[in-house]
Amino acid sequence: MTDLRHGLRLLGDARRLAAHGALRPFETHRDMPPRLRLAARLLRLGTGAPQTPDLAGGLRTCGPAAIKLGQALATRVDLVGPAAALDLKRLQDNLPPAPWKQIEAQLDAIFIGGWRAHFQEIDREPVGAASIAQVHRAITKDGQEIALKILRPGVETEFSDAIASYAWAAARLERLGGEFLRLKPRTVIETFRQWTLTELDLRREGGNASELGEATRAEPGVRIPEVIWSLTTRRTLAMEWIDGIKLTDLPAVDAAGTDRSALAAVVVRTFLAQTIGVGFFHADMHQGNMLLAPDGRLVLIDFGIMGRLDRRARVYLAEILYGLLTGNYARVAEIHFEAGYVPPHHDMAAFATALRAVGEPIRGRATSEISVGQLLDGLFAITRQFDMAVQPHLLLLQKTMVMVEGVALTLDPQLNMWETASPYVKSWIRDELGPEARIADGIVGGIRLLAELPRIARQLADQVPVKGAAPPAPPLPVLIERAPKRWPLVAGGAILGAALMWLGGVLF
């Protein structure tokens, strides 16, 4: 019955997509099995589908989960192609809001005593509506003007059912092997599921906003609205209201006397400060989620989708960007092999040459002079040639980089992304990977090692057999396996001396 339920749901969605011509690309796609190409043609019969696929329009008819999935796929150009990704970006536009009567009933159920016990007023018409929630301007009992985000009624059930069907379909696609296996559709859906789980609990979004506000406090050109926790619940998020101009309204941005080039640079620097600087970043940085405040600062809103990078990933990212900025393709290739992004049986020099063939044509050129389609085509050819699997932890980062570049290009078509990013990346590498940083890391590592030496010594002592006793278990090799890098230091009474000698070598 489960297979039947998923199958019927997806069949209905496929028919709606076919009616918008959205399945036409699959009818001739070389990687699609013949039976799926035939199914795409049959589903289109009798629908009067347009010749030009309308992916965004088709997904809108399939419900909020399909809209959100389309927004995610807009970032996966390797899956859908540049033209389809551009079409899917239309899903970022405002959607029809839920009726006020439904919203009011939900608010009365959420707040003790009804919403009027907590607010002077709430605007009936939202200032924005998306697939999961909509935002209303409101005034609290103490007179504070806020933005109140409210989940759409019934959206949790809709998403749960839809994602289960998408996962069912992704598992079957992956079994087909080939390109489907390399692109990991199940990973795509799982990442999508994690995004939506966070977005469906608005308390999590409030936590994201609060953490990002603290992380970017030192950045003078950016502002994060404060969260009003007393009015934030699982289904509502209350934040301070900031009057601002959305970056989608370029005439208003110009009328405010804004230096567009400077603002574009702030957008890029804000992205780098989040990703490389702190490893916690807003992963939905399209124009609709950015405001220009009256004081000229960039305001970020909508914190439902966030990404994290550990320090190792941030170092790799910084070194990759630095290598591309300086044309050091050999180092970029080394990083890909060190990180395991490229299987070790491939030739590193050949990979570096392939990167050079893609990177050199765009170095030093304005973004407006670069063919994104040709660039992506070259990059995807490399991923196929060198068997590079999609990296789950980089999906959000890849998506955000594309968005940020698009926003910056809209503000300043002549912006050179390399030149804008270069000062920040070089400064971060100098501060984090320079000699002083290595000494500091060595000191911290040495202190941690010294703190663990008593435990290691006790474990070693436990392995020494007592006369007349049975052989100990587990054997000594297990201890060695657990601490392979520390074992040379664990040598009886020389443990402490060896550790101090190592620490002295780092310092001097």
N, C-alpha and C positions, 0 to 999 in steps of 0.2 A: 504493500500500500504506500510505503514511503516513496519508493521509486516512481510509482504512478503519480503521486501528488506533486513531486518535483518536476516530473516530465510534463504534466499538464500545465503547471505554472509557467515553465520555460517555453512551452509551445505557444501559449497565449502571448507571452512577451515577444517571442520571435515573429509571430504574425503581425503584431503591432509595429515592430521594427521594419518588417518587410514592406508594410504599407507606406512607410516613409522612405523606401529605397535604401534603408540602412544595411541590408544584407547583400546588396549588389556586389560589393567588393569581394565577398566570399564566394560568389558564383564562379570566379575565374582565378582565385588565389592558388598559386602553385603548391603551397604547403597544406592546403585543405584536402582531405581524402575525398575521392569521387562521390561517395554517398552523401557527404555533407554539402558538397557543391550542388548536387541534385536537389537536396532538401531546401537549400536557400532559394533555388529557382521555383520550386513548387509552392513555397510559402508566399511568394510574391504574386502568384496567379490571381487575377480578379481583383487586385487591390488598387489598380491605377497608380502604382508607385512611380514617383518622379525619377527621371534619369540621373539627376544629381542626388547622391545620398544625403539625407537629412538626419544625421545621427542624433544630434541634440534634440530635434523635434520628436524622433521616435522614442528616445529614452524618457522624455517628459511624459509620454502617454503610459509608460510602464510603472510609474509611481516614484515616490521619494527615494527608495533604495537604489533604483536604477539610475536616478539622477546623480546621486552621490557616487555610485560606481563609475558613471561617465566622467565625473569630475576627476576621479582617481586615474582613469584611463587616459585622460587628457595629458597626464604627465608621463605616460609610457609610450613615447613615440616609437620605441622599438617594437611594441606590440601592434599598434594601430596605424602607424605611418604619420608623416608630418601633416598631410591634408586633413585626415580624420582628427588628429589632435587639435588642430586649429578650430575645426568645427565644434568639437566638444567643449572648448573654452566658453562657448555661448551659454553653457549651463551655469556659469558663475553669475549670470544675470538674476535679478529679482524674480521670484515666482509668485503666483497668486496666493495671498495669505489665507489662513483658516478663518472662518467667520468669527466675529467678536463674541457671539453668543456661546460658541464652544470654548473659546479662550477664557471667557468670564467664568463659566462653570468650572473649568479646571482650576483657575486661581482661587475660587471660593473653596474648593476642596483642599487646596494646598495650604492656605493660610488660616490659622485658627481665628474664628470669628468672621471669616470672609475677607476678601481683599480690601474692603473699605475700612477695616480696622487698622490697616497698616499704611494706606496710601490716601493722600488727598484726592488724587485723580490719576487715571491712566488713559492715555489717548487711545480711542477706539481703532484708529487706523495705524498700522505699524509703519515704522520708518524703513523697514527692510524685512523681507521674508525669504527664507531659503528652504532646502528640502527637509531639514530636521527641526528648525526652530524659526521664530520670528521675533523681532525686537520692537518694543513699544516705549515711547517716551513716557515717563511717569514722575510724579512728585510725591515724596514721602510725607509722613505726618509732621516731620520737623521742617518741611519746606525744601528739602534737598532735591534738585533735579537729577534724575538718574536715567540710565538706559536699562530696561527690564527685558531680558531675553527669556522666552517661554517656549518649551517644547511643543511641537504640534500634537494635538490629541491623537492617540492611537499609533504614534510613530514607532514606539518600541516594538510592538507586535509585528508591524509591517516589516521592519528591518530584520527582525529575528527570522521570520519565515523566508524572506527573500535571500538573505545571506546563506541560509541552509541550502536553498536550491542552487545558488551560485557555486557553493563549495562542492555540491554533488556533481554539477556539470564540469567543474574544473578538474576533479579527480578523473573523470572519464576522458577529458581532453589529454591529460598528461599521460594516460595509458597508451595513447596513440604514438608516443615517442617522438623522435626527431626534433624539429624546432619547438614543438609543444613542450617537450621535456626540458629543453634548455631554458625556455622562457618562464618555466615554473608557474603555471597559472594558479596552482593551489597556494603558492606563496603570495601571489598577488591578492587573492581573495582573503587569505588569513591576515595580511597587512591591512586590507580594507576593513575586515572585521574588528581589528584592534582599534583602528581610527574611530569607527562608529561607536564602539563600546565607550570610548572616552567622551565622544560628543553627546552621547545619550545620558550622561550624568553631568549635569551642569556644575556640580560642585568640583569635579575634576577640572573643568575649564577654568573655574575661578582659581583653583590652585596653580594652574599653568600661568595664568595672568600674573598672579602674585609672585611666583618664582621668577618669571621673565622680567618683571619690574625690578626686582632686586638685582638680577644679573646684569641689567643694562643701565643701572643707576648712574654709572660713570660715563655713559655716552651722552654728550650734551645735546645731540641733534634728535633724540628720540624720546617719546613719552609713552608710558603704559598706563591706562586708566586704573584707578584704585577700585578694589572689590569691596562692596558693602555686604559683609558676611551675614549680618542679621536678617537680610532679606533673600539670601541665597539658599536654595534647596536643590534636591536632585533634579527638579523640573523647572527651576527658575534661577537666573543669574542676574544679580543687581550690580551695576558698575556706575561710577561717576559719569555724568553726561559731559562730553566735550564737544563744543561747537567746532566744527571743522569742515573743510572742503574735501570731498572724496577725490582721489587722484584720477577717477574716471571723468571728472568734470574739468577738463583742461582749460576751457575759456575762463572759468571761475578762478583757477589757479593763476592764470595770466593776469586776470583783473586784480588779483591781490598783490601784484608786483613781485611775484616770486621769481627768483633766479632758478630756472628749470635745471640748468647744468649742475648747480650746487645741490639742488634737491635730489637729482639722480645719483650724485656721488654719495649723499647721505643714505639713500636706499641701499646702495652696494655696501657701504661701510657697516651699516646696521646689520645686514645679512652676515658679513664676515665676522663681526664682533660676536654674534650669536653662535655661529657654527664653529669657527676656529677658536674664538676667544673663550667661550664658556661651555660649548658643547651642548647647548640647549637652545633650540631655535623654533621660531614660528614657521610652520611648514605650509602655510596657506597665504603667502604674501602676494596676492594679486591686488590690482588697483582698488577693488571694492573694499578691501580690508585695510586700507591706509587712508588716513586723513591728514590734511595740512592744517595744523592748529593756528589760531590767530597770532601766536608768538613765533610762528615760522617753524616750529618743531614738527617732526613726523610722528604721527600717532598710529599705533598698531591696534587693531580691534579683532575680535573673533579668534579665540585661542583654543578652539576645539581640536585642531590637529597640530601637534608639536612633535619635534624630533629630538633625539639625543645621540651624541657621539662620545665614546669614551676617549681618554687622552691619546691612546694609541691611534685610533681612527682620525683624531684631529691632527696629529702629527703627520700621518700619511697624507691627509687632505692638503695640509699646508705645504708639504714637500712636493706633492704632485703639482699644485698650482705654481709653486716657485719654479719647479723644473720646466713647466710649460712657459712661464713668463720669461725665463732666461734661455730657453731653447736647449736645456739639458735633458734631452730625451733619454739618454742612457740611464740617468738617475731615476727618471719617471718609470722606466721599464723595470729597474731594480726594485722599486717600491711595489709595483704590481706583483712581482714574483715573491718578494718578502711577505706580502700580505696574503698570498695565496689566491689572488684574484685570477692569475693565469696559471694553469696546470704546469708543473715543473718540467714536463717532457718537451715543452716548446723551447725554441731558441730565443734567448733574451735579446741578442743583437738584432735579430729579425723583427722582434716586437718593437724595439726602439726605432728601427727604420720605418715601420708601419705608422708609429705615432708621429714621426717627423713628417711623413707624407700628408698627414691630416693637419698638424699644428702649424707648419711653416707658412702655408698660404694665408693664415688669418693673423699671424703675429704682426703687431704694429698697425693694423687696419681698423678703421672705425666700424662699429657694429653694423651700421647701415650698409657697409660694403661687403658684408659677409653673407653668403648664401647658407642659411641655417639648414636648408634641405640637403645641400651637398655635404655640409659638415657632418650632419647626423648620419647620412648615408655612409660616409667614410668611417665614422666611429663604429657603426653597427656592423660594417664589413669586418672590422678588426675583431669585434667580439665573437663573430662567427668563426673567423679564420683561426683564432687562438683559443677557442672553446671556453670563453669566459662566461661562466654562469652568472645569472642575475644575482646581485648581492642584496639580500633582504634589508640589511641595516643601512644601505645607501639609497633605497628607493625614495624615501622622503627627501633626502638631500638632493638627489637628482631633480626631483619635481620642483623643489624650491629654487634651485639654481636657474631653471628654465623660466620660472615665474619672475624672479628678480631681474633677470636680463630683459624680459619683456617689458616690465615696468620702467626700467632705466631707459630702454630704447624709446619708449613712448614719450618720456619726459625730454630726452635729449637724443635725437637720432644720430648725432655725431659722437656720442660718448664712446670712448675706447675703454672697454671693460678691463683689458690688461693693465693699462696705465692707471686706471682708477683703483684696481685691486692691489697693484704691486706694492705701494708704500705700506699698507697694512700687513700684507703677508710677509714682507721682508722684515718688518719690525717685530712681528710675532715670532718668526723663526729666530731672530737675533736674541730676543728675550727668553724664549722657551728652550731653544736648542743650542745656544751659545755656550762658551766655556763656563761662565758663571752658573748657568742653569745646570750644566753637567756636574759641577762641583756640588751644588745644592742637592741635586738628586742623589749623588754619591753619599753625601752626609746622611740624608734621610734613610737611604738604603742600608748604610752601615749601622745606624742606630737601631733600625728594625731588626737587622741580623743579630746584633748583640742582645737585643731583648729576647730573641728566640733561642739563643744558645743554650740556656739551662734546660729548656724542654728537649732540644735535640740531644743534649748530653744524657738526660734521663732515659730517652728512648734508646740511645746507644748502650747505656749500662744495662737496660733490660734485655739486650741481645747477648750479653756476655754470659756463657753457661756457668751455672753454679756446680761445684764438684759433687758428683753423685746424682745430679738432677737430670731430668729428661731434657732433650734438646728444646730450646725455646721456639715458640711459634707466634707470629709469622717470622720467617727467616730474615736475616740481615738484608738481602737484596731488596726486600719490600721497602725498608727504610731508605735505602739508596734511591729507589725509584721515586719515592715520595719527595725527596729533596735532592735531586741530582746536582744542582748548582752549588749546594752548600756542602756536599759530602767531603770535598777536599779539605775543608776547614775543620771537619770534625775528626780530630786526631789526638785523642787523649788529652794530656795536659797542655798541648799546643793550641787548643781551640781559641782561647782568648787572644793569645799572641798573634796567631794568624789573622784573626779578624782585625786587630789593631794595625797590623802591617798593611792589610788591604785598604783600610780606611786612610792610613797615612799615604799610600800610593795615590789615592784619589786626590788628596789635598795638595801633595807636593810632587 
